[in-house]
């Protein structure tokens, strides 16, 4: 059983290294050097049963990656750089390259804004798109989210609130979000049980929207769409706000002051004519 377990661990480690950019031989060589004394490329090839010429190339590539160091003498013994040291260096290298690539690609972005819709099939991308939308929100964000999905993005919602963004959130369990106006539906648990999923809906500035439904474990996207359609975003903006207003009124049904409280809620209702919604202003100019 022990050899089998070791083999499984080796395969898993190899797969992980390949996921971050190693080829299979590089992964095999690096793992071998971590678990064995320093050795020459020739001996390593013999020990892992790989062609010597290929092992030399793998050693050279690993050295360039910072995963292996080679003795500066005639022995040319190869030694693995410890995982902590290597990955600290490697993560910084990847981050630097990512930032450079991001800056270059941003400079190539088409300045012509085309209004369209895109499907999103990745859960991490759903959350990253939500965060990027919150970062570029200018005036108002309207949110409708189930608990697990909402917990993933509370920090960026609070960051936007600190910038003075007007944030209106419909929740399905009581939650405190600093700086945001929240209303919790009275049938939250029933809704969560009925859907057996996690939804995350956002409209910013009446200009773009994200509508996402993920599985309950936040592992798979059932359906998700992002769009910068001004018209559809304005419609969703208005509809989501109206639903939040209805929920506020429903919560006051047993209030002896129901009439006056309801009147106040309706007076505070955000319409296009009494709020500054960039998308609506843009729509009027089309």
Protein Blocks (a to p, Z undefined) as FASTA:
>chain_A
ZZmmmmmmmmmmmmmmmmnopafklmmmmmmmmmpccddfklmmmmnopafklmmmmmmm
mmmnopaccddbfkopacdddfklmmmmmmmmmmmmmmmmmmmmmmmpcfbdcddddddf
bfklmmmmmmmmmmmpmkbccddddfklmmmmmmmmmmmmmnopacddddfbdcddehia
cdddfklmmmmmmnopacddddehhlaccdddddfkopacfbdcddfbfklmmmmmmmmm
mmmmmmmmmmmmmpmklmmmmmmmmmmpccfklcccfklmmmmmZZ
